Structures are given as structure tokens and as C-alpha cells.
Amino acid sequence: MVQAYILIQTEVGKAANVAGQIAGISGVTQAEDVTGPYDVIVRAEARNVDELGKLVVAQIQAVEGITRTLTCPIVHI
């Protein structure tokens, strides 16, 4: 299982709506609108890195109002 944080920038005023839509996507375990350089932070999981990539590109980035994403896979050192 691969887990990641996905940092999202949105159009002005769209963070709460984007977080709400993303929260309903399968594989997303948490989606919160936040303050700072990013507007939404998502925690997601997938079977492998390829599935995580598909989740981000095909489903999360398809949500209207997103301008940029940064995916940060979780590592256990």
C-alpha cells in the first residue's frame, strides 16, 4: 500500500468546494481546506505508485477549481 499527501492550490474561493468533492473520491482518506501556500491537503492511498498516479491525474486533478497539485508519497525511514 502506498500513501501520500497531495498539496493542492485552487482558484480563489474554491478551497472548501474542492475539498468536499475530493473527500468523496475512492482512495482519499482525508481532505481538508487549509491556510498557507496550499489551499487543500489530501491524504490518499493506493495499491502501488502507478495506481496513486492514476488517482491523482484522472480523478483528483479533474475536480473543477484546482490549479496545481504536488504529490508527496509517505516514506517510513
Biopython code that builds the backbone (N, CA, C, O; Angstrom):
import numpy as np
from Bio.PDB.StructureBuilder import StructureBuilder

atoms = [
    (1, "MET", "N", (0.841, -1.180, 0.000)),
    (1, "MET", "CA", (0.000, 0.000, 0.000)),
    (1, "MET", "C", (0.885, 1.242, 0.000)),
    (1, "MET", "O", (1.827, 1.341, 0.787)),
    (2, "VAL", "N", (0.580, 2.182, -0.880)),
    (2, "VAL", "CA", (1.288, 3.458, -0.968)),
    (2, "VAL", "C", (0.352, 4.540, -0.452)),
    (2, "VAL", "O", (-0.814, 4.604, -0.842)),
    (3, "GLN", "N", (0.872, 5.389, 0.426)),
    (3, "GLN", "CA", (0.102, 6.517, 0.936)),
    (3, "GLN", "C", (0.828, 7.799, 0.575)),
    (3, "GLN", "O", (2.051, 7.817, 0.440)),
    (4, "ALA", "N", (0.059, 8.880, 0.419)),
    (4, "ALA", "CA", (0.667, 10.159, 0.046)),
    (4, "ALA", "C", (-0.174, 11.312, 0.545)),
    (4, "ALA", "O", (-1.378, 11.186, 0.766)),
    (5, "TYR", "N", (0.495, 12.440, 0.717)),
    (5, "TYR", "CA", (-0.188, 13.707, 0.909)),
    (5, "TYR", "C", (-0.181, 14.414, -0.435)),
    (5, "TYR", "O", (0.831, 14.420, -1.136)),
    (6, "ILE", "N", (-1.303, 15.004, -0.790)),
    (6, "ILE", "CA", (-1.408, 15.747, -2.041)),
    (6, "ILE", "C", (-1.742, 17.187, -1.663)),
    (6, "ILE", "O", (-2.795, 17.468, -1.090)),
    (7, "LEU", "N", (-0.830, 18.085, -1.993)),
    (7, "LEU", "CA", (-0.989, 19.501, -1.675)),
    (7, "LEU", "C", (-1.603, 20.177, -2.900)),
    (7, "LEU", "O", (-1.114, 20.021, -4.019)),
    (8, "ILE", "N", (-2.670, 20.921, -2.674)),
    (8, "ILE", "CA", (-3.453, 21.442, -3.795)),
    (8, "ILE", "C", (-3.619, 22.954, -3.686)),
    (8, "ILE", "O", (-3.931, 23.487, -2.621)),
    (9, "GLN", "N", (-3.402, 23.630, -4.812)),
    (9, "GLN", "CA", (-3.731, 25.044, -4.933)),
    (9, "GLN", "C", (-5.004, 25.136, -5.756)),
    (9, "GLN", "O", (-5.186, 24.409, -6.733)),
    (10, "THR", "N", (-5.892, 26.054, -5.341)),
    (10, "THR", "CA", (-7.174, 26.199, -6.032)),
    (10, "THR", "C", (-7.372, 27.638, -6.502)),
    (10, "THR", "O", (-6.607, 28.537, -6.152)),
    (11, "GLU", "N", (-8.396, 27.827, -7.287)),
    (11, "GLU", "CA", (-8.822, 29.170, -7.637)),
    (11, "GLU", "C", (-9.318, 29.841, -6.360)),
    (11, "GLU", "O", (-9.751, 29.163, -5.428)),
    (12, "VAL", "N", (-9.257, 31.158, -6.317)),
    (12, "VAL", "CA", (-9.675, 31.913, -5.137)),
    (12, "VAL", "C", (-11.129, 31.574, -4.793)),
    (12, "VAL", "O", (-12.010, 31.591, -5.652)),
    (13, "GLY", "N", (-11.351, 31.267, -3.512)),
    (13, "GLY", "CA", (-12.697, 30.990, -3.024)),
    (13, "GLY", "C", (-13.220, 29.594, -3.299)),
    (13, "GLY", "O", (-14.384, 29.315, -3.013)),
    (14, "LYS", "N", (-12.399, 28.705, -3.845)),
    (14, "LYS", "CA", (-12.863, 27.371, -4.226)),
    (14, "LYS", "C", (-12.390, 26.253, -3.296)),
    (14, "LYS", "O", (-12.757, 25.096, -3.504)),
    (15, "ALA", "N", (-11.583, 26.567, -2.274)),
    (15, "ALA", "CA", (-10.956, 25.526, -1.459)),
    (15, "ALA", "C", (-11.969, 24.601, -0.786)),
    (15, "ALA", "O", (-11.819, 23.381, -0.857)),
    (16, "ALA", "N", (-12.979, 25.144, -0.146)),
    (16, "ALA", "CA", (-13.947, 24.307, 0.566)),
    (16, "ALA", "C", (-14.698, 23.391, -0.386)),
    (16, "ALA", "O", (-14.924, 22.222, -0.072)),
    (17, "ASN", "N", (-15.084, 23.906, -1.538)),
    (17, "ASN", "CA", (-15.794, 23.101, -2.527)),
    (17, "ASN", "C", (-14.902, 21.993, -3.076)),
    (17, "ASN", "O", (-15.344, 20.854, -3.221)),
    (18, "VAL", "N", (-13.655, 22.322, -3.380)),
    (18, "VAL", "CA", (-12.706, 21.336, -3.890)),
    (18, "VAL", "C", (-12.477, 20.236, -2.856)),
    (18, "VAL", "O", (-12.507, 19.053, -3.196)),
    (19, "ALA", "N", (-12.249, 20.614, -1.597)),
    (19, "ALA", "CA", (-12.030, 19.628, -0.538)),
    (19, "ALA", "C", (-13.236, 18.711, -0.393)),
    (19, "ALA", "O", (-13.082, 17.502, -0.220)),
    (20, "GLY", "N", (-14.420, 19.273, -0.462)),
    (20, "GLY", "CA", (-15.640, 18.471, -0.345)),
    (20, "GLY", "C", (-15.791, 17.471, -1.467)),
    (20, "GLY", "O", (-16.176, 16.325, -1.233)),
    (21, "GLN", "N", (-15.491, 17.890, -2.687)),
    (21, "GLN", "CA", (-15.594, 16.979, -3.830)),
    (21, "GLN", "C", (-14.539, 15.875, -3.749)),
    (21, "GLN", "O", (-14.833, 14.710, -4.016)),
    (22, "ILE", "N", (-13.326, 16.239, -3.385)),
    (22, "ILE", "CA", (-12.240, 15.259, -3.321)),
    (22, "ILE", "C", (-12.484, 14.240, -2.213)),
    (22, "ILE", "O", (-12.119, 13.073, -2.356)),
    (23, "ALA", "N", (-13.093, 14.666, -1.117)),
    (23, "ALA", "CA", (-13.347, 13.759, 0.010)),
    (23, "ALA", "C", (-14.181, 12.545, -0.414)),
    (23, "ALA", "O", (-14.092, 11.488, 0.211)),
    (24, "GLY", "N", (-14.974, 12.684, -1.450)),
    (24, "GLY", "CA", (-15.825, 11.592, -1.914)),
    (24, "GLY", "C", (-15.172, 10.642, -2.905)),
    (24, "GLY", "O", (-15.807, 9.682, -3.341)),
    (25, "ILE", "N", (-13.929, 10.883, -3.268)),
    (25, "ILE", "CA", (-13.232, 10.039, -4.239)),
    (25, "ILE", "C", (-12.665, 8.807, -3.546)),
    (25, "ILE", "O", (-12.048, 8.914, -2.486)),
    (26, "SER", "N", (-12.873, 7.651, -4.138)),
    (26, "SER", "CA", (-12.350, 6.404, -3.584)),
    (26, "SER", "C", (-10.827, 6.447, -3.552)),
    (26, "SER", "O", (-10.193, 6.797, -4.548)),
    (27, "GLY", "N", (-10.243, 6.095, -2.424)),
    (27, "GLY", "CA", (-8.792, 6.161, -2.240)),
    (27, "GLY", "C", (-8.366, 7.362, -1.427)),
    (27, "GLY", "O", (-7.250, 7.393, -0.909)),
    (28, "VAL", "N", (-9.231, 8.349, -1.307)),
    (28, "VAL", "CA", (-8.947, 9.525, -0.488)),
    (28, "VAL", "C", (-9.400, 9.221, 0.936)),
    (28, "VAL", "O", (-10.562, 8.886, 1.163)),
    (29, "THR", "N", (-8.495, 9.334, 1.881)),
    (29, "THR", "CA", (-8.838, 9.058, 3.271)),
    (29, "THR", "C", (-9.130, 10.325, 4.058)),
    (29, "THR", "O", (-9.779, 10.268, 5.102)),
    (30, "GLN", "N", (-8.657, 11.472, 3.569)),
    (30, "GLN", "CA", (-8.903, 12.740, 4.245)),
    (30, "GLN", "C", (-8.670, 13.882, 3.265)),
    (30, "GLN", "O", (-7.749, 13.831, 2.450)),
    (31, "ALA", "N", (-9.506, 14.910, 3.347)),
    (31, "ALA", "CA", (-9.343, 16.111, 2.525)),
    (31, "ALA", "C", (-9.749, 17.314, 3.372)),
    (31, "ALA", "O", (-10.887, 17.399, 3.832)),
    (32, "GLU", "N", (-8.829, 18.226, 3.572)),
    (32, "GLU", "CA", (-9.065, 19.390, 4.428)),
    (32, "GLU", "C", (-8.675, 20.671, 3.708)),
    (32, "GLU", "O", (-7.640, 20.723, 3.045)),
    (33, "ASP", "N", (-9.508, 21.714, 3.836)),
    (33, "ASP", "CA", (-9.090, 23.013, 3.334)),
    (33, "ASP", "C", (-8.287, 23.691, 4.445)),
    (33, "ASP", "O", (-8.662, 23.648, 5.617)),
    (34, "VAL", "N", (-7.182, 24.313, 4.055)),
    (34, "VAL", "CA", (-6.219, 24.877, 4.995)),
    (34, "VAL", "C", (-5.812, 26.283, 4.549)),
    (34, "VAL", "O", (-6.179, 26.734, 3.463)),
    (35, "THR", "N", (-5.049, 26.965, 5.405)),
    (35, "THR", "CA", (-4.488, 28.257, 5.020)),
    (35, "THR", "C", (-2.998, 28.079, 4.739)),
    (35, "THR", "O", (-2.399, 27.083, 5.144)),
    (36, "GLY", "N", (-2.416, 29.029, 4.056)),
    (36, "GLY", "CA", (-0.998, 28.968, 3.723)),
    (36, "GLY", "C", (-0.805, 28.904, 2.223)),
    (36, "GLY", "O", (-1.697, 29.288, 1.467)),
    (37, "PRO", "N", (0.357, 28.420, 1.777)),
    (37, "PRO", "CA", (0.651, 28.395, 0.344)),
    (37, "PRO", "C", (-0.216, 27.398, -0.432)),
    (37, "PRO", "O", (-0.356, 27.514, -1.649)),
    (38, "TYR", "N", (-0.796, 26.424, 0.269)),
    (38, "TYR", "CA", (-1.713, 25.473, -0.366)),
    (38, "TYR", "C", (-3.091, 25.677, 0.229)),
    (38, "TYR", "O", (-3.229, 26.132, 1.365)),
    (39, "ASP", "N", (-4.110, 25.338, -0.545)),
    (39, "ASP", "CA", (-5.492, 25.575, -0.127)),
    (39, "ASP", "C", (-6.181, 24.317, 0.401)),
    (39, "ASP", "O", (-7.092, 24.399, 1.224)),
    (40, "VAL", "N", (-5.740, 23.157, -0.077)),
    (40, "VAL", "CA", (-6.324, 21.875, 0.339)),
    (40, "VAL", "C", (-5.183, 20.882, 0.513)),
    (40, "VAL", "O", (-4.258, 20.836, -0.298)),
    (41, "ILE", "N", (-5.255, 20.087, 1.576)),
    (41, "ILE", "CA", (-4.312, 18.988, 1.763)),
    (41, "ILE", "C", (-5.117, 17.699, 1.835)),
    (41, "ILE", "O", (-6.080, 17.584, 2.593)),
    (42, "VAL", "N", (-4.696, 16.735, 1.026)),
    (42, "VAL", "CA", (-5.400, 15.456, 0.905)),
    (42, "VAL", "C", (-4.465, 14.341, 1.332)),
    (42, "VAL", "O", (-3.273, 14.376, 1.029)),
    (43, "ARG", "N", (-4.998, 13.354, 2.034)),
    (43, "ARG", "CA", (-4.256, 12.122, 2.294)),
    (43, "ARG", "C", (-4.960, 11.032, 1.492)),
    (43, "ARG", "O", (-6.178, 10.870, 1.567)),
    (44, "ALA", "N", (-4.165, 10.289, 0.724)),
    (44, "ALA", "CA", (-4.735, 9.262, -0.142)),
    (44, "ALA", "C", (-3.905, 7.993, -0.068)),
    (44, "ALA", "O", (-2.752, 8.011, 0.364)),
    (45, "GLU", "N", (-4.506, 6.897, -0.493)),
    (45, "GLU", "CA", (-3.791, 5.632, -0.531)),
    (45, "GLU", "C", (-4.181, 4.859, -1.783)),
    (45, "GLU", "O", (-5.284, 5.001, -2.311)),
    (46, "ALA", "N", (-3.236, 4.032, -2.241)),
    (46, "ALA", "CA", (-3.459, 3.203, -3.426)),
    (46, "ALA", "C", (-2.600, 1.948, -3.295)),
    (46, "ALA", "O", (-1.711, 1.876, -2.446)),
    (47, "ARG", "N", (-2.876, 0.964, -4.147)),
    (47, "ARG", "CA", (-2.133, -0.296, -4.072)),
    (47, "ARG", "C", (-0.668, -0.143, -4.422)),
    (47, "ARG", "O", (0.181, -0.828, -3.852)),
    (48, "ASN", "N", (-0.357, 0.763, -5.370)),
    (48, "ASN", "CA", (1.029, 0.967, -5.788)),
    (48, "ASN", "C", (1.176, 2.382, -6.345)),
    (48, "ASN", "O", (0.202, 3.131, -6.417)),
    (49, "VAL", "N", (2.384, 2.737, -6.733)),
    (49, "VAL", "CA", (2.656, 4.092, -7.219)),
    (49, "VAL", "C", (1.895, 4.392, -8.512)),
    (49, "VAL", "O", (1.418, 5.511, -8.703)),
    (50, "ASP", "N", (1.780, 3.411, -9.390)),
    (50, "ASP", "CA", (1.036, 3.635, -10.629)),
    (50, "ASP", "C", (-0.432, 3.950, -10.348)),
    (50, "ASP", "O", (-1.002, 4.853, -10.959)),
    (51, "GLU", "N", (-1.039, 3.212, -9.429)),
    (51, "GLU", "CA", (-2.442, 3.462, -9.067)),
    (51, "GLU", "C", (-2.594, 4.829, -8.396)),
    (51, "GLU", "O", (-3.592, 5.518, -8.604)),
    (52, "LEU", "N", (-1.603, 5.215, -7.595)),
    (52, "LEU", "CA", (-1.632, 6.539, -6.976)),
    (52, "LEU", "C", (-1.582, 7.620, -8.050)),
    (52, "LEU", "O", (-2.326, 8.598, -7.985)),
    (53, "GLY", "N", (-0.713, 7.446, -9.027)),
    (53, "GLY", "CA", (-0.628, 8.397, -10.132)),
    (53, "GLY", "C", (-1.941, 8.523, -10.884)),
    (53, "GLY", "O", (-2.360, 9.627, -11.229)),
    (54, "LYS", "N", (-2.588, 7.399, -11.137)),
    (54, "LYS", "CA", (-3.892, 7.414, -11.825)),
    (54, "LYS", "C", (-4.940, 8.132, -10.990)),
    (54, "LYS", "O", (-5.760, 8.881, -11.521)),
    (55, "LEU", "N", (-4.913, 7.901, -9.672)),
    (55, "LEU", "CA", (-5.853, 8.571, -8.777)),
    (55, "LEU", "C", (-5.680, 10.085, -8.854)),
    (55, "LEU", "O", (-6.659, 10.824, -8.952)),
    (56, "VAL", "N", (-4.438, 10.539, -8.809)),
    (56, "VAL", "CA", (-4.169, 11.981, -8.829)),
    (56, "VAL", "C", (-4.531, 12.583, -10.179)),
    (56, "VAL", "O", (-5.256, 13.576, -10.243)),
    (57, "VAL", "N", (-4.030, 11.989, -11.257)),
    (57, "VAL", "CA", (-4.205, 12.591, -12.589)),
    (57, "VAL", "C", (-5.636, 12.448, -13.110)),
    (57, "VAL", "O", (-6.208, 13.412, -13.618)),
    (58, "ALA", "N", (-6.207, 11.270, -12.987)),
    (58, "ALA", "CA", (-7.522, 11.019, -13.593)),
    (58, "ALA", "C", (-8.687, 11.493, -12.738)),
    (58, "ALA", "O", (-9.732, 11.860, -13.274)),
    (59, "GLN", "N", (-8.526, 11.493, -11.416)),
    (59, "GLN", "CA", (-9.674, 11.825, -10.574)),
    (59, "GLN", "C", (-9.515, 13.127, -9.804)),
    (59, "GLN", "O", (-10.388, 13.992, -9.862)),
    (60, "ILE", "N", (-8.418, 13.272, -9.090)),
    (60, "ILE", "CA", (-8.261, 14.473, -8.265)),
    (60, "ILE", "C", (-8.056, 15.709, -9.135)),
    (60, "ILE", "O", (-8.720, 16.725, -8.928)),
    (61, "GLN", "N", (-7.149, 15.638, -10.102)),
    (61, "GLN", "CA", (-6.904, 16.815, -10.951)),
    (61, "GLN", "C", (-8.087, 17.159, -11.843)),
    (61, "GLN", "O", (-8.129, 18.244, -12.422)),
    (62, "ALA", "N", (-9.039, 16.259, -11.959)),
    (62, "ALA", "CA", (-10.235, 16.522, -12.768)),
    (62, "ALA", "C", (-11.256, 17.396, -12.034)),
    (62, "ALA", "O", (-12.202, 17.888, -12.648)),
    (63, "VAL", "N", (-11.073, 17.587, -10.746)),
    (63, "VAL", "CA", (-12.013, 18.397, -9.965)),
    (63, "VAL", "C", (-11.876, 19.860, -10.380)),
    (63, "VAL", "O", (-10.774, 20.407, -10.425)),
    (64, "GLU", "N", (-13.008, 20.478, -10.679)),
    (64, "GLU", "CA", (-13.012, 21.863, -11.127)),
    (64, "GLU", "C", (-12.557, 22.792, -10.005)),
    (64, "GLU", "O", (-12.983, 22.648, -8.859)),
    (65, "GLY", "N", (-11.698, 23.735, -10.338)),
    (65, "GLY", "CA", (-11.211, 24.717, -9.377)),
    (65, "GLY", "C", (-9.770, 24.494, -8.954)),
    (65, "GLY", "O", (-9.172, 25.361, -8.318)),
    (66, "ILE", "N", (-9.195, 23.329, -9.301)),
    (66, "ILE", "CA", (-7.805, 23.052, -8.956)),
    (66, "ILE", "C", (-6.887, 23.691, -9.991)),
    (66, "ILE", "O", (-7.114, 23.576, -11.195)),
    (67, "THR", "N", (-5.847, 24.366, -9.505)),
    (67, "THR", "CA", (-4.877, 24.964, -10.428)),
    (67, "THR", "C", (-3.543, 24.224, -10.428)),
    (67, "THR", "O", (-2.830, 24.237, -11.432)),
    (68, "ARG", "N", (-3.192, 23.568, -9.294)),
    (68, "ARG", "CA", (-1.904, 22.864, -9.219)),
    (68, "ARG", "C", (-1.942, 21.842, -8.090)),
    (68, "ARG", "O", (-2.576, 22.057, -7.057)),
    (69, "THR", "N", (-1.242, 20.714, -8.313)),
    (69, "THR", "CA", (-1.105, 19.711, -7.256)),
    (69, "THR", "C", (0.366, 19.346, -7.077)),
    (69, "THR", "O", (1.172, 19.457, -8.002)),
    (70, "LEU", "N", (0.691, 18.910, -5.868)),
    (70, "LEU", "CA", (2.022, 18.399, -5.548)),
    (70, "LEU", "C", (1.819, 17.138, -4.717)),
    (70, "LEU", "O", (1.267, 17.201, -3.619)),
    (71, "THR", "N", (2.261, 15.998, -5.233)),
    (71, "THR", "CA", (2.071, 14.721, -4.554)),
    (71, "THR", "C", (3.326, 14.365, -3.781)),
    (71, "THR", "O", (4.427, 14.359, -4.331)),
    (72, "CYS", "N", (3.149, 14.064, -2.488)),
    (72, "CYS", "CA", (4.255, 13.738, -1.588)),
    (72, "CYS", "C", (4.028, 12.351, -1.014)),
    (72, "CYS", "O", (3.314, 12.212, -0.022)),
    (73, "PRO", "N", (4.622, 11.311, -1.616)),
    (73, "PRO", "CA", (4.469, 9.951, -1.077)),
    (73, "PRO", "C", (5.061, 9.853, 0.329)),
    (73, "PRO", "O", (6.086, 10.466, 0.626)),
    (74, "ILE", "N", (4.415, 9.092, 1.170)),
    (74, "ILE", "CA", (4.884, 8.879, 2.546)),
    (74, "ILE", "C", (5.937, 7.769, 2.532)),
    (74, "ILE", "O", (5.738, 6.715, 1.927)),
    (75, "VAL", "N", (7.063, 8.027, 3.212)),
    (75, "VAL", "CA", (8.111, 7.016, 3.344)),
    (75, "VAL", "C", (8.322, 6.728, 4.820)),
    (75, "VAL", "O", (8.153, 7.610, 5.663)),
    (76, "HIS", "N", (8.686, 5.508, 5.126)),
    (76, "HIS", "CA", (8.971, 5.123, 6.506)),
    (76, "HIS", "C", (10.457, 4.773, 6.579)),
    (76, "HIS", "O", (10.874, 3.705, 6.131)),
    (77, "ILE", "N", (11.244, 5.676, 7.144)),
    (77, "ILE", "CA", (12.695, 5.515, 7.199)),
    (77, "ILE", "C", (13.102, 4.953, 8.546)),
    (77, "ILE", "O", (14.289, 4.742, 8.793)),
]
sb = StructureBuilder()
sb.init_structure("model")
sb.init_model(0)
sb.init_chain("A")
sb.init_seg("    ")
for serial, (resi, resn, name, xyz) in enumerate(atoms, 1):
    if name == "N":
        sb.init_residue(resn, " ", resi, " ")
    sb.init_atom(name, np.array(xyz, "f"), 0.0, 1.0, " ", f" {name:<3s}", serial, name[0])
structure = sb.get_structure()
